[in-house]
Amino acid sequence: VQLVESGPGLVKPSQTLSLTCTVSGGSITANNYNWIWIRPPPGKGPEWMGAISYSGKTYYNPSVKDHISISRDTSKNQFTLKLESVTPDDTAVYYCGRNRLIVTTQRNGDWGPGTQVTVSS
């Protein structure tokens, strides 16, 4: 399976960041797989942000749950991350991936190449 992230490279503070992960070679409704977003902010370890399961159930990191949402479009085989009220601390490379686990930051297996997002005015 292949995954590719897409979205704006530059977002202004307080805006909403929207990133899409397009999946090919496998369905996002395939049993027992979870579709995950992580980010390693500059100089920090990777942070698990959230996931959406094959059945559409969502899971969020408590540290961001108040301004994050993950959704999916099964007709396009895509899932989307929305992060509201971004700040410069949200600057990072964002990765989408697939895993049997819901919570993981280990990028071994099926992950996209990542997309850089910079939050700056």
C-alpha positions in Angstrom: 0.0 0.0 0.0 1.2 3.5 -0.7 0.3 6.7 1.2 0.9 10.3 0.2 0.3 13.3 2.3 -0.9 16.6 0.8 -1.7 20.0 2.1 -0.5 23.6 2.4 3.2 24.1 3.3 2.5 27.3 5.1 -0.3 28.2 7.4 -0.9 31.4 9.4 -1.3 31.3 13.2 -4.9 30.8 14.4 -5.9 29.2 11.0 -7.0 25.6 10.5 -4.6 23.2 9.0 -6.0 20.5 6.7 -3.9 17.6 5.5 -5.1 14.7 3.3 -3.6 11.3 3.1 -4.3 9.5 -0.2 -4.1 5.8 -0.1 -3.5 3.4 -3.0 -3.0 -0.3 -3.3 -5.3 -1.0 -0.4 -8.6 0.1 1.0 -8.9 2.3 4.1 -11.9 0.1 5.1 -9.8 -3.1 5.1 -10.3 -5.0 8.4 -8.2 -4.4 11.4 -6.1 -1.5 10.0 -5.8 1.9 11.6 -4.9 5.0 9.7 -2.6 7.3 11.7 -1.2 10.8 11.8 2.1 11.6 13.5 4.5 14.5 13.6 8.0 15.0 14.9 8.2 18.7 15.8 11.7 20.2 15.2 14.1 19.0 17.9 11.5 16.7 19.5 10.5 13.1 19.4 7.6 11.9 17.3 4.2 12.7 18.5 1.2 10.5 17.8 -1.7 12.8 17.0 -4.6 10.4 16.2 -6.0 7.7 14.1 -9.2 6.5 12.4 -9.9 2.9 12.3 -11.1 0.8 9.3 -14.6 1.1 10.7 -14.4 4.9 11.0 -13.9 5.2 14.8 -11.5 8.0 15.8 -8.9 8.2 18.5 -7.0 11.4 19.5 -4.0 12.3 21.5 -5.4 14.0 24.7 -2.8 16.8 24.3 -4.5 17.9 21.0 -8.0 16.5 21.2 -9.6 19.9 21.7 -8.5 21.2 18.3 -8.0 18.1 16.1 -10.4 16.0 14.0 -9.7 13.1 11.7 -12.2 12.1 9.0 -12.3 9.9 5.9 -13.7 9.8 2.4 -14.1 6.1 1.5 -15.1 7.0 -2.1 -11.7 8.6 -2.6 -9.8 6.3 -0.3 -8.5 9.3 1.7 -8.4 10.3 5.3 -7.9 13.9 6.5 -6.5 15.6 9.5 -7.8 19.0 10.6 -6.0 21.0 13.2 -7.7 24.2 14.4 -6.1 27.3 15.8 -2.6 26.4 14.9 0.4 28.0 16.5 4.1 28.0 15.5 4.5 25.0 17.8 2.5 23.0 15.2 5.3 23.4 12.7 6.5 19.9 11.8 6.7 17.3 9.2 3.4 15.4 9.2 3.2 11.7 8.3 0.3 9.5 7.6 0.5 5.8 8.0 -1.2 2.5 8.4 -0.8 0.1 11.3 -2.5 -2.7 13.1 -1.9 -0.7 16.3 -3.9 2.5 17.0 -1.1 4.3 18.8 2.3 4.0 17.3 5.1 6.4 16.2 7.3 3.7 14.6 7.6 4.5 11.0 8.4 1.0 9.8 6.0 -0.3 7.3 3.4 1.7 5.5 3.9 5.4 5.8 3.9 8.4 3.5 7.0 10.4 2.7 5.8 13.2 5.0 4.8 16.8 4.3 6.4 19.9 5.9 4.0 22.3 7.5 5.2 25.7 8.7 3.0 27.9 10.9 4.1 31.5 10.5 2.6 34.9 9.8 
